[in-house]
Amino acid sequence: MTTLATPSTTLSTPPSGAVAPPVAPEILTRAAGLVGPALATAVDRLDPALRVPVEHHLRGGGKRVRAALVLLSAAAVGADEQVGVVGAVAIELVHNYSLVHDDIIDGDRERRHQPTVWAEFGVGPAIVAGDALAALATQVLLEDPTPERVQAARRLAGANQAMIAGQAADMAYETRDQVTVAECLAMEQGKTGALLSCAASLGAVLAGGPPASVHALSDYGDHLGIAFQAVDDLLGIWGDPAVTGKPVGADLLAHKKALPVAAAMAVGGAVADELQRILGGDLTEADVARATTLIEDCGARAEVTAIADTHLELALGALDRTPLQPSAKDELLAVAHYVTARDR
Amino acid sequence: MTTLATPSTTLSTPPSGAVAPPVAPEILTRAAGLVGPALATAVDRLDPALRVPVEHHLRGGGKRVRAALVLLSAAAVGADEQVGVVGAVAIELVHNYSLVHDDIIDGDRERRHQPTVWAEFGVGPAIVAGDALAALATQVLLEDPTPERVQAARRLAGANQAMIAGQAADMAYETRDQVTVAECLAMEQGKTGALLSCAASLGAVLAGGPPASVHALSDYGDHLGIAFQAVDDLLGIWGDPAVTGKPVGADLLAHKKALPVAAAMAVGGAVADELQRILGGDLTEADVARATTLIEDCGARAEVTAIADTHLELALGALDRTPLQPSAKDELLAVAHYVTARDR
């Protein structure tokens, strides 16, 4: 349920000095071109009262990373990318319904440089706009219910359910003093990994690809989701405000129970006590600086960096477990590096 | 998206004097017995963070009218009621997700004599609890994707979309001065008719019943939904506060754009002008009495009564269009009379 923000460099570029902005993998442009019109056609079927807020939301754009993964996963098992388009549309519908609902839940008034649906149209219209997008995803897949599309609809419903569970866990953790690293990882796997995993395998499912390839592609997406979230959590504390558009230590200020805090609390002792005291109330600039130092000095930053690296490696490694069409595989590697870039 | 309230008499009983409360059709008890455990099993699959608010909501009960229609529609084409259970579970999941979301939208703090989900757990948890119920409906039908279940999932997604459009129209009408009778009927067809229509045909779909029977049962549910809503709108103004639990003229006080007001406004002239003036602001007891008189005297009450009667007749008539198993047909008739009882 997290937006994949534009990175300024890729993981392989050292995060220092004046680096050129990374070039987005070409598949993202191709995905926007292939999936955009199909998505617009799907949304055209909505009742006008729903279409207006939905089109407002979609005008914000988005990088179509999930759509790109669906197309690449079709190509990876030897099919034409076109085979994945219906799945890419369904994935984008589910992703965007979750964004519309999340913005209500988080009270966020702006997304992609425009007012969120609830801020523009009200909470009620935003709830039903999200509901309509979710229902439309199932309709799009089942309107021509081939066995492959039925399997795709089934997998997407499961991924949606896992994503919702991740969001529910995230909300539940907000009221808790402490969250373990394992709980945090499971929550992030649900919130982000489940839909990325579904996206990365859905094209192969629609193409009737071999189960071993579907499984490997699904694992790739799963690990990529966790790696992305771990990087996102690092940037939530150490991200450059000029790049992230957020204040220094944004996640600490927001009392977000993300991986770095969970890892630091797991150290226990004086570090955990002091951190808990600081994070227990409103944070001054000095508090943010002190908490950041505590988290870094106890090794938590390094631990989360290792988690990100490990899951990126696992994602890339999953692609070696099964024969995949080479150019599609290369593009899957490029997307993985792009969305886990560490100094975006 | 409306709860089918318990009627105190059936349509065939004159709405006067001390009448005995109607006996609920036996199928409602049977449906609760057959579907309740299956629904609980489905909900057991939810993540604990979601299960708690969902189980809270479901503890409120509900009369399982839609579940009953699914079972009867399986029996109507000669199948065992058991064949409809999976569809009844899916329909109840969709119905209940819509209730959870509607309660947020309407700001209702109580349903079925207990706090609504948002009132008890917060708006965020209520949004995701509803989302989880909606996704679960698709999961339940597609976990064993026989052609019949796939068709059922497809129809349910379409009905869900129509229900959402009805809810969106209802919200949009709140900000308008005037709504035509046709617009009001279309909105109510979506909000209530679509899911009843789906319920009344879903069992036949799951049983692989003949298309003509599926179509007739679907029409029965569609018209029944409109008849129910028309009766509900009449009760919103003329309902007995002792029975409805709402004040005299509840819908007028709430400025609800329901059929009686739409029909009165369509008369135009002095009646429409005076009514619009009264309904434009907060209503005194005298205003409610005057508006009620205006609506009655211009013939709007009679018109809405005729709409209810017509659509009940159309619902019953649809069942004569195709050969149906006689005892199931009798029970469908009984359910129709029960849910359109006029002085509940």
Interface residues (C-beta under 8 A of the other chain):
Chain A: L46 D47 A49 L50 H101 I104 I105 G122 V123 G124 P125 I127 V128 A129 G130 D131 A132 A134 A135 L136 T138 Q139 L142 E143 P145 V150 Q151 A153 R154 A157 G158 N160 Q161 I164 A165 Q167 A168 A169 M171 A172
Chain B: L46 D47 A49 L50 H101 I104 I105 G122 V123 G124 P125 I127 V128 A129 G130 D131 A132 A134 A135 L136 T138 Q139 L142 E143 P145 V150 Q151 A153 R154 A157 G158 N160 Q161 I164 A165 Q167 A168 A169 M171 A172 G190
